[in-house]
Amino acid sequence: MIGGLIMIELDELTYIRSRLDFWDKLSDSEINMLENNIIKVSYNIGFNLHSTDSECLGVLLIKSGGLRVYILSEDGREVTLYRLSPGDICVLSASCILNNITFDVHIYAEIDTDAYLINIGAFSKLSNQNVYVENFAYRNTIERFSDVMWAMEQILFMSFDKRLAIFLLDEMSKTNSTELHITQEQIAKYIGSAREVVSRMLKVFQSDGILEQSRGSIHIIDKEKLRKLI
């Protein structure tokens, strides 16, 4: 199912409450409004759930799976800003209620993803009438902009071998494995480069004895050499 909508069960509210730190600051009527405006959504891998021509989605809380938030350059190159994992909250999917957000972001399902979606109308109303909800939205946005600045710093100021090494080490940490099932095209999208550039640098890493490549897979054989590049 792509973008499927499922009503949440009462026992799921405990998890949702634990991720929304403003919950205890809501009045009974505000809690009732929020509970009645949260649904469970499912996105298949590859689904683009938010883009420049789509309606403002709402606030997303990731239950399982993963999303990638990116922008497009003028020449059509994807620049990944950050990635979202289970437990993460995406406020930029509700960017229409955030003042001074002037750039368009795309949100893409990296794998099959389940999430909780807070209706944009309800969240906007809560944000306008409750300062704790408003602070939550802006604090979450500021935290994500820290990730955005880190992505821009890498692109603007770091050599490509260092950027690629950082990415591969991060992937190993996330998957807890030295076997990375990822294509050169995917790596290029994640780090904002061209596939040909990624391919050349991976060949350099391979000749240096850092990794081995096979179709759709990279095996890291010398983690210490990779770490020394950063």
Backbone as JSON, one array per atom type, in Angstrom:
{
  "sequence": "MIGGLIMIELDELTYIRSRLDFWDKLSDSEINMLENNIIKVSYNIGFNLHSTDSECLGVLLIKSGGLRVYILSEDGREVTLYRLSPGDICVLSASCILNNITFDVHIYAEIDTDAYLINIGAFSKLSNQNVYVENFAYRNTIERFSDVMWAMEQILFMSFDKRLAIFLLDEMSKTNSTELHITQEQIAKYIGSAREVVSRMLKVFQSDGILEQSRGSIHIIDKEKLRKLI",
  "N": [[0.85, -1.19, 0.0], [0.57, 2.22, -0.86], [1.05, 5.18, 0.72], [-1.04, 4.56, 2.43], [-3.82, 4.85, 4.7], [-4.45, 4.41, 8.12], [-6.38, 4.04, 10.97], [-5.32, 4.77, 14.28], [-4.65, 2.63, 17.11], [-5.73, 2.57, 20.54], [-3.72, 1.76, 22.3], [-1.44, 2.55, 21.01], [-1.1, 5.18, 21.49], [0.44, 5.65, 23.74], [3.11, 5.39, 22.93], [3.22, 7.5, 21.1], [2.7, 9.71, 22.75], [5.05, 9.67, 24.26], [6.91, 10.69, 22.54], [6.14, 13.22, 21.97], [6.82, 15.95, 23.56], [5.28, 18.01, 24.45], [2.85, 17.13, 25.27], [1.9, 16.86, 27.93], [1.37, 19.47, 28.48], [-0.95, 20.17, 27.36], [-4.4, 21.09, 27.23], [-7.45, 19.4, 28.27], [-9.3, 19.53, 26.16], [-7.6, 20.12, 24.04], [-6.01, 17.84, 23.98], [-7.93, 15.97, 23.26], [-8.57, 16.92, 20.7], [-6.12, 16.52, 19.41], [-5.76, 13.71, 19.61], [-7.84, 12.88, 18.01], [-6.97, 13.56, 15.56], [-4.81, 12.16, 14.6], [-3.37, 9.8, 12.52], [-2.41, 6.6, 11.23], [0.05, 6.03, 8.83], [1.26, 4.47, 5.84], [4.03, 3.97, 3.76], [5.31, 2.87, 0.73], [8.54, 1.64, -0.28], [10.46, 3.95, -2.1], [8.47, 5.78, -2.49], [7.55, 9.14, -2.95], [6.72, 11.25, -0.64], [6.44, 13.91, -0.09], [6.77, 16.89, -1.82], [7.67, 19.65, -3.99], [5.31, 20.26, -5.34], [3.28, 19.17, -3.87], [0.63, 18.95, -1.41], [0.7, 20.51, 1.84], [1.75, 18.32, 4.26], [1.75, 17.48, 7.06], [2.7, 16.73, 10.49], [5.08, 14.25, 10.99], [5.69, 11.21, 12.71], [8.02, 8.79, 12.93], [7.48, 5.36, 12.91], [8.45, 2.86, 12.0], [10.94, 1.87, 9.6], [12.33, 4.19, 7.24], [13.08, 7.56, 6.22], [14.17, 9.89, 3.74], [15.26, 13.18, 3.55], [15.55, 15.68, 1.2], [16.92, 18.14, -1.1], [16.64, 19.59, -4.39], [19.08, 20.44, -6.77], [19.69, 23.09, -9.2], [20.44, 21.81, -11.52], [19.22, 19.41, -11.27], [20.35, 17.63, -9.46], [20.32, 15.6, -6.59], [20.45, 16.55, -3.22], [21.08, 15.36, -0.2], [19.7, 16.23, 2.87], [19.15, 15.28, 5.46], [18.49, 12.18, 7.21], [15.78, 10.16, 8.37], [14.92, 8.1, 11.1], [13.33, 5.32, 12.91], [11.35, 6.62, 15.54], [12.09, 9.22, 15.14], [11.05, 12.6, 14.43], [9.4, 14.42, 11.93], [9.15, 17.65, 11.07], [9.41, 19.35, 8.96], [7.79, 18.37, 7.0], [5.54, 19.66, 7.5], [5.98, 22.23, 6.74], [4.58, 24.41, 5.8], [3.38, 25.74, 7.88], [5.38, 26.92, 9.19], [6.98, 29.86, 9.69], [9.13, 31.73, 7.5], [10.38, 29.58, 6.27], [11.73, 29.01, 3.36], [12.54, 27.37, 1.3], [12.14, 24.52, -0.84], [11.53, 21.2, 0.1], [12.05, 17.7, -0.4], [10.66, 14.57, 0.47], [11.37, 11.26, 0.91], [10.67, 7.81, 0.82], [12.92, 5.59, 1.99], [12.89, 2.9, 2.59], [10.22, 0.5, 3.1], [7.86, 2.12, 5.06], [6.31, 2.9, 8.15], [4.34, 5.27, 9.83], [3.18, 7.84, 12.12], [0.82, 10.31, 11.53], [0.17, 13.64, 12.13], [-2.54, 15.62, 11.63], [-2.4, 18.47, 9.52], [-4.04, 20.75, 9.84], [-5.03, 20.53, 12.47], [-2.63, 20.5, 13.92], [-1.59, 22.98, 13.26], [-3.51, 24.67, 14.43], [-3.19, 24.0, 17.15], [-0.55, 24.83, 17.47], [-0.81, 27.56, 17.17], [-2.32, 28.29, 19.39], [-1.13, 27.26, 21.63], [1.78, 27.69, 23.32], [3.72, 25.82, 23.94], [3.48, 23.81, 22.06], [4.1, 25.26, 19.78], [6.77, 25.94, 20.38], [7.86, 23.38, 20.37], [7.67, 22.7, 17.65], [9.39, 24.6, 16.43], [11.79, 24.11, 17.8], [12.36, 21.48, 17.05], [12.72, 21.9, 14.33], [14.98, 23.59, 14.33], [16.89, 21.83, 15.38], [17.04, 20.01, 13.28], [18.06, 21.66, 11.31], [20.63, 21.84, 12.12], [21.61, 19.41, 11.26], [21.33, 19.89, 8.54], [23.19, 21.97, 8.15], [25.52, 20.57, 8.68], [25.54, 18.8, 6.54], [25.83, 20.65, 4.43], [28.3, 21.75, 5.09], [30.02, 19.59, 4.66], [29.73, 19.26, 1.86], [30.65, 21.73, 0.87], [33.19, 22.24, 2.01], [34.73, 19.94, 2.52], [37.03, 17.47, 1.34], [36.36, 15.08, -1.29], [37.02, 12.38, -0.81], [37.1, 12.28, 1.95], [34.43, 12.9, 2.61], [33.12, 10.69, 1.51], [34.25, 8.64, 3.01], [33.29, 9.29, 5.59], [30.55, 8.9, 5.16], [30.44, 6.11, 4.58], [31.38, 5.04, 6.99], [29.37, 5.93, 8.72], [27.2, 4.5, 7.69], [27.98, 1.87, 8.26], [27.85, 2.02, 11.02], [25.1, 2.44, 11.42], [23.95, 0.11, 10.36], [25.32, -1.81, 11.68], [27.19, -3.47, 10.49], [29.75, -4.66, 8.23], [29.15, -5.13, 5.7], [27.67, -3.52, 3.22], [24.69, -2.96, 1.68], [24.21, -1.32, -0.91], [23.92, 0.91, -3.66], [26.04, 2.57, -6.12], [24.71, 4.71, -7.23], [22.83, 5.32, -5.25], [24.52, 6.13, -3.17], [25.6, 8.42, -4.32], [23.35, 10.1, -4.38], [22.89, 10.38, -1.64], [25.13, 11.79, -0.72], [25.28, 13.98, -2.31], [26.53, 14.07, -4.94], [27.94, 13.06, -8.13], [27.3, 9.95, -9.79], [29.46, 8.94, -11.23], [31.65, 10.13, -10.04], [31.56, 9.03, -7.49], [31.97, 6.35, -8.19], [34.63, 6.4, -9.18], [36.07, 7.12, -6.85], [35.47, 5.01, -5.13], [36.79, 2.99, -6.45], [39.4, 3.81, -6.03], [39.53, 3.52, -3.24], [39.23, 0.78, -3.17], [41.55, -0.13, -4.48], [43.34, 0.67, -2.59], [42.97, -1.18, -0.65], [40.88, -0.88, 1.15], [38.22, -1.57, 0.78], [35.96, -3.91, -0.82], [34.13, -4.43, -3.82], [30.96, -5.45, -5.1], [28.16, -6.22, -7.21], [25.75, -3.94, -6.3], [26.6, -3.96, -3.69], [28.89, -3.3, -1.01], [31.79, -4.2, 0.6], [33.44, -3.58, 3.51], [36.75, -3.89, 4.28], [38.92, -2.94, 5.67], [38.55, -1.15, 8.22], [39.97, 0.64, 9.82], [41.77, 1.94, 8.1], [39.94, 3.33, 6.61], [38.88, 5.02, 8.53], [41.07, 6.62, 9.09], [41.1, 8.37, 7.01], [39.45, 10.45, 7.67]],
  "CA": [[0.0, 0.0, 0.0], [1.31, 3.46, -0.93], [0.34, 6.28, 1.36], [-2.26, 4.05, 3.03], [-4.21, 5.49, 5.95], [-4.99, 3.46, 9.08], [-6.65, 4.66, 12.27], [-4.46, 4.22, 15.31], [-5.26, 1.97, 18.26], [-5.53, 3.31, 21.78], [-2.45, 1.41, 22.94], [-0.35, 3.21, 20.3], [-0.98, 6.55, 21.98], [1.52, 5.72, 24.73], [4.34, 5.65, 22.18], [3.13, 8.84, 20.52], [2.87, 10.67, 23.85], [6.45, 9.67, 24.71], [7.72, 11.42, 21.57], [5.65, 14.6, 21.89], [7.06, 16.41, 24.93], [4.31, 19.04, 24.84], [1.57, 16.48, 25.55], [1.46, 17.18, 29.3], [1.04, 20.89, 28.55], [-2.2, 20.37, 26.63], [-5.65, 21.0, 27.98], [-8.24, 18.22, 27.91], [-9.87, 19.71, 24.82], [-6.5, 20.04, 23.07], [-5.66, 16.42, 23.88], [-8.99, 15.33, 22.5], [-8.41, 17.32, 19.3], [-4.93, 15.87, 18.87], [-6.01, 12.28, 19.47], [-8.78, 12.67, 16.9], [-6.35, 14.01, 14.3], [-3.61, 11.38, 14.34], [-3.63, 8.57, 11.79], [-1.24, 5.8, 10.88], [0.26, 6.02, 7.39], [2.26, 3.53, 5.35], [4.61, 4.37, 2.48], [6.18, 1.88, 0.13], [9.87, 2.08, -0.68], [10.49, 4.72, -3.33], [7.36, 6.74, -2.56], [7.9, 10.52, -2.63], [5.53, 11.67, 0.09], [6.34, 15.36, 0.01], [7.59, 17.56, -2.82], [7.33, 21.05, -4.21], [3.96, 20.43, -5.86], [2.32, 18.44, -3.05], [0.02, 19.72, -0.34], [1.37, 20.42, 3.13], [1.38, 16.99, 4.73], [1.5, 17.39, 8.5], [3.86, 16.31, 11.28], [5.27, 12.8, 10.93], [6.47, 10.5, 13.71], [8.38, 7.53, 12.29], [7.35, 4.16, 13.73], [9.41, 1.9, 11.47], [11.39, 2.22, 8.26], [13.24, 5.33, 7.15], [12.8, 8.57, 5.22], [15.28, 10.76, 3.37], [14.85, 14.54, 3.24], [16.55, 16.22, 0.28], [16.57, 19.23, -2.0], [17.13, 19.42, -5.75], [19.84, 21.56, -7.31], [19.15, 23.57, -10.46], [20.72, 20.83, -12.57], [18.51, 18.18, -10.98], [21.09, 16.75, -8.56], [19.73, 15.49, -5.26], [21.35, 16.82, -2.1], [20.45, 14.87, 1.02], [19.86, 17.1, 4.04], [19.25, 14.37, 6.59], [17.67, 10.97, 7.1], [14.96, 9.95, 9.56], [14.83, 6.71, 11.55], [12.24, 5.12, 13.87], [11.38, 7.5, 16.71], [12.34, 10.6, 14.72], [9.88, 13.41, 14.07], [9.63, 15.29, 10.78], [8.31, 18.84, 11.08], [9.49, 20.01, 7.65], [6.64, 17.94, 6.19], [4.49, 20.64, 7.81], [6.7, 23.5, 6.62], [3.67, 25.51, 5.45], [2.99, 26.48, 9.08], [6.59, 27.49, 9.79], [7.36, 31.11, 9.04], [10.5, 31.92, 7.02], [10.91, 28.4, 5.57], [11.55, 29.5, 1.99], [13.02, 26.44, 0.29], [11.3, 23.33, -1.0], [12.18, 19.94, 0.41], [11.42, 16.46, -0.84], [10.77, 13.51, 1.47], [11.36, 10.04, 0.12], [10.74, 6.59, 1.64], [14.08, 4.76, 1.63], [12.39, 1.53, 2.71], [8.82, 0.52, 3.53], [7.84, 2.93, 6.28], [5.08, 3.18, 8.88], [4.49, 6.48, 10.64], [1.97, 8.49, 12.6], [0.69, 11.62, 10.91], [-0.7, 14.61, 12.79], [-3.2, 16.46, 10.63], [-1.81, 19.8, 9.47], [-4.96, 21.73, 10.38], [-5.05, 20.4, 13.93], [-1.33, 20.9, 14.48], [-1.5, 24.43, 13.08], [-4.35, 25.3, 15.44], [-2.53, 23.81, 18.44], [0.65, 25.65, 17.49], [-1.22, 28.97, 17.32], [-2.93, 28.58, 20.68], [-0.36, 26.69, 22.74], [3.18, 28.05, 23.09], [4.56, 24.62, 24.06], [3.43, 23.15, 20.75], [4.86, 26.12, 18.88], [8.19, 25.76, 20.7], [8.22, 22.03, 19.93], [7.85, 22.74, 16.2], [10.59, 25.35, 16.07], [12.96, 23.43, 18.35], [12.64, 20.34, 16.19], [13.25, 22.43, 13.07], [16.34, 24.06, 14.58], [17.74, 20.65, 15.51], [17.25, 19.45, 11.95], [18.92, 22.54, 10.56], [22.0, 21.47, 12.48], [21.96, 18.35, 10.31], [21.45, 20.52, 7.23], [24.46, 22.68, 8.11], [26.58, 19.56, 8.6], [25.55, 18.33, 5.15], [26.38, 21.71, 3.59], [29.72, 21.87, 5.41], [30.72, 18.52, 3.96], [29.73, 19.51, 0.42], [31.38, 22.94, 0.52], [34.53, 22.39, 2.55], [35.48, 18.71, 2.7], [37.43, 16.73, 0.14], [35.38, 14.04, -1.55], [37.39, 11.11, -0.17], [36.71, 12.38, 3.36], [32.97, 12.81, 2.65], [32.74, 9.3, 1.24], [34.66, 7.84, 4.17], [32.33, 9.58, 6.66], [29.3, 8.24, 4.81], [30.56, 4.65, 4.73], [31.48, 4.74, 8.42], [28.03, 6.13, 9.28], [26.36, 3.38, 7.26], [28.37, 0.71, 9.06], [27.33, 2.22, 12.37], [23.65, 2.27, 11.39], [23.59, -1.27, 10.06], [26.14, -2.7, 12.51], [27.73, -4.48, 9.57], [30.75, -4.19, 7.27], [28.58, -5.43, 4.39], [26.69, -2.48, 2.93], [23.91, -3.24, 0.47], [23.9, 0.01, -1.42], [24.47, 1.12, -5.0], [26.77, 3.81, -6.32], [23.71, 5.75, -7.48], [22.27, 5.72, -3.95], [25.55, 6.89, -2.45], [25.69, 9.74, -4.96], [22.2, 10.89, -3.91], [23.04, 10.65, -0.22], [26.19, 12.75, -0.41], [25.2, 15.11, -3.22], [27.57, 14.03, -5.95], [27.59, 12.31, -9.33], [27.64, 8.52, -9.66], [30.78, 8.71, -11.79], [32.63, 10.55, -9.03], [31.52, 7.98, -6.46], [32.58, 5.15, -8.76], [36.09, 6.58, -9.23], [36.65, 7.11, -5.51], [35.36, 3.65, -4.6], [37.88, 2.22, -7.07], [40.62, 4.2, -5.3], [39.46, 2.84, -1.94], [39.43, -0.66, -3.39], [42.97, -0.35, -4.77], [44.07, 0.88, -1.33], [42.69, -2.28, 0.26], [39.9, -0.47, 2.16], [36.94, -2.24, 0.55], [35.73, -4.7, -2.02], [32.83, -4.14, -4.4], [30.23, -6.36, -5.96], [26.97, -5.53, -7.7], [24.82, -3.53, -5.26], [27.12, -4.26, -2.34], [30.26, -2.88, -0.68], [32.3, -4.87, 1.81], [34.56, -2.86, 4.12], [37.71, -4.87, 4.78], [39.88, -2.28, 6.57], [37.83, -0.02, 8.82], [40.93, 1.6, 10.35], [42.25, 2.76, 6.99], [38.85, 4.23, 6.25], [38.77, 6.02, 9.6], [42.2, 7.54, 9.0], [40.83, 9.37, 5.97], [38.72, 11.58, 8.22]],
  "C": [[0.89, 1.24, 0.0], [0.48, 4.58, -0.32], [-0.96, 5.84, 2.0], [-2.53, 4.69, 4.38], [-4.88, 4.49, 6.87], [-5.21, 4.19, 10.39], [-5.81, 3.98, 13.34], [-5.28, 3.56, 16.42], [-4.92, 2.76, 19.52], [-4.17, 3.02, 22.41], [-1.25, 2.03, 22.23], [-0.13, 4.64, 20.8], [0.14, 6.71, 23.0], [2.84, 6.05, 24.06], [4.34, 7.08, 21.64], [3.34, 9.9, 21.59], [4.34, 10.79, 24.26], [7.35, 10.48, 23.78], [7.31, 12.89, 21.44], [5.74, 15.22, 23.28], [6.13, 17.53, 25.35], [2.99, 18.44, 25.32], [1.02, 16.87, 26.93], [1.08, 18.65, 29.47], [-0.26, 21.21, 27.81], [-3.39, 20.33, 27.57], [-6.41, 19.76, 27.54], [-8.82, 18.34, 26.5], [-8.81, 19.63, 23.74], [-6.05, 18.6, 22.88], [-6.68, 15.69, 23.03], [-8.87, 15.66, 21.01], [-7.22, 16.61, 18.67], [-5.17, 14.38, 18.62], [-6.93, 11.97, 18.29], [-8.2, 13.07, 15.55], [-4.99, 13.36, 14.05], [-4.02, 10.09, 13.63], [-2.31, 7.85, 11.54], [-1.13, 5.74, 9.36], [1.36, 5.03, 7.03], [2.72, 3.97, 3.97], [5.52, 3.27, 1.97], [7.53, 2.48, -0.22], [9.8, 2.81, -2.02], [9.4, 5.77, -3.44], [7.83, 8.12, -2.13], [6.69, 11.16, -1.96], [5.4, 13.17, 0.27], [7.27, 15.97, -1.01], [7.06, 18.96, -3.05], [5.89, 21.25, -4.65], [2.9, 19.68, -5.06], [1.77, 19.33, -1.95], [0.82, 19.54, 0.95], [0.87, 19.18, 3.86], [0.92, 16.96, 6.18], [2.77, 16.94, 9.2], [3.92, 14.79, 11.31], [6.12, 12.3, 12.09], [6.74, 9.11, 13.15], [8.24, 6.38, 13.28], [8.35, 3.1, 13.3], [9.78, 2.31, 10.06], [12.35, 3.39, 8.28], [12.88, 6.25, 6.01], [14.07, 9.38, 4.95], [14.72, 12.12, 2.96], [15.93, 15.16, 2.37], [16.01, 17.42, -0.49], [17.15, 18.91, -3.37], [17.9, 20.66, -6.18], [19.23, 21.98, -8.65], [19.37, 22.58, -11.6], [20.09, 19.47, -12.29], [19.23, 17.21, -10.06], [20.45, 16.77, -7.18], [20.79, 15.72, -4.19], [20.63, 16.43, -0.82], [20.75, 15.79, 2.18], [20.01, 16.28, 5.31], [18.33, 13.19, 6.35], [16.98, 10.73, 8.44], [14.8, 8.46, 9.84], [13.67, 6.56, 12.52], [12.42, 5.96, 15.14], [11.61, 8.96, 16.36], [11.03, 11.29, 14.32], [10.27, 14.33, 12.92], [8.63, 16.45, 10.82], [8.34, 19.54, 9.73], [8.4, 19.53, 6.7], [5.43, 18.81, 6.47], [5.05, 22.05, 7.68], [5.79, 24.68, 6.29], [3.22, 26.29, 6.69], [4.18, 27.12, 9.76], [6.98, 28.74, 9.01], [8.83, 31.09, 8.62], [11.15, 30.64, 6.48], [10.67, 28.65, 4.09], [12.1, 28.56, 0.93], [12.17, 25.18, 0.29], [12.1, 22.07, -0.7], [11.37, 18.79, -0.15], [11.65, 15.42, 0.25], [10.46, 12.19, 0.79], [11.48, 8.83, 1.06], [11.89, 5.71, 1.16], [13.72, 3.28, 1.65], [10.91, 1.62, 3.08], [8.74, 1.15, 4.92], [6.43, 3.08, 6.84], [5.32, 4.39, 9.77], [3.14, 6.93, 11.15], [1.96, 9.91, 12.05], [-0.3, 12.48, 11.67], [-1.25, 15.55, 11.73], [-2.69, 17.9, 10.7], [-2.72, 20.86, 10.06], [-4.99, 21.73, 11.89], [-3.74, 20.88, 14.54], [-1.15, 22.41, 14.37], [-2.31, 25.16, 14.15], [-3.72, 25.19, 16.82], [-1.31, 24.71, 18.56], [0.32, 27.12, 17.72], [-1.73, 29.29, 18.71], [-2.14, 28.07, 21.88], [1.13, 26.9, 22.47], [4.1, 26.84, 23.17], [4.59, 23.83, 22.75], [4.24, 23.95, 19.74], [6.36, 25.96, 19.11], [8.69, 24.4, 20.24], [8.53, 22.04, 18.43], [9.15, 23.45, 15.83], [11.86, 24.7, 16.62], [13.36, 22.24, 17.48], [13.24, 20.79, 14.85], [14.69, 22.9, 13.22], [17.3, 22.89, 14.69], [18.04, 20.05, 14.15], [18.14, 20.36, 11.1], [20.38, 22.37, 10.94], [22.49, 20.37, 11.55], [22.17, 18.93, 8.91], [22.8, 21.24, 7.11], [25.64, 21.72, 8.03], [26.69, 19.03, 7.18], [26.18, 19.37, 4.23], [27.88, 21.88, 3.84], [30.53, 20.81, 4.69], [30.84, 18.82, 2.47], [30.66, 20.67, 0.05], [32.85, 22.91, 0.9], [35.35, 21.11, 2.68], [35.87, 18.09, 1.36], [36.48, 15.54, -0.04], [35.74, 12.72, -0.89], [36.99, 11.11, 1.31], [35.19, 12.25, 3.5], [32.51, 11.37, 2.46], [33.1, 8.4, 2.42], [33.69, 8.04, 5.34], [31.02, 8.85, 6.4], [29.38, 6.73, 5.05], [30.66, 4.25, 6.2], [30.12, 4.9, 9.11], [27.11, 4.97, 8.93], [26.7, 2.12, 8.03], [27.83, 0.79, 10.47], [25.83, 1.97, 12.43], [23.24, 0.82, 11.22], [24.31, -2.29, 10.93], [26.71, -3.84, 11.68], [28.78, -3.85, 8.67], [30.29, -4.48, 5.84], [27.44, -4.45, 4.13], [25.99, -2.78, 1.61], [23.39, -1.92, -0.08], [24.57, 0.18, -2.78], [25.23, 2.44, -5.07], [25.82, 4.97, -6.55], [23.1, 6.25, -6.16], [23.27, 6.55, -3.17], [25.64, 8.31, -3.01], [24.55, 10.65, -4.49], [22.37, 11.29, -2.45], [24.05, 11.77, 0.05], [26.27, 13.89, -1.42], [26.3, 15.17, -4.24], [27.06, 13.29, -7.17], [28.03, 10.86, -9.17], [29.05, 8.24, -10.17], [31.88, 9.07, -10.8], [32.72, 9.51, -7.92], [32.24, 6.74, -6.95], [34.1, 5.25, -8.77], [36.71, 6.49, -7.84], [36.56, 5.73, -4.87], [36.46, 2.76, -5.19], [39.21, 2.53, -6.41], [40.65, 3.49, -3.95], [39.73, 1.35, -2.09], [40.9, -0.96, -3.66], [43.84, -0.15, -3.54], [43.79, -0.2, -0.29], [41.69, -1.95, 1.35], [38.61, -1.26, 2.03], [36.98, -3.11, -0.69], [34.32, -4.42, -2.51], [32.27, -5.32, -5.16], [28.94, -5.65, -6.33], [25.99, -5.23, -6.55], [25.3, -3.75, -3.85], [28.56, -3.77, -2.21], [30.67, -3.55, 0.62], [33.52, -4.13, 2.32], [35.51, -3.88, 4.75], [38.77, -4.26, 5.69], [39.25, -1.0, 7.11], [38.8, 1.05, 9.32], [41.49, 2.5, 9.26], [41.19, 3.78, 6.58], [38.74, 5.36, 7.27], [39.89, 7.06, 9.51], [42.0, 8.62, 7.95], [40.1, 10.59, 6.5], [39.48, 12.21, 9.38]]
}
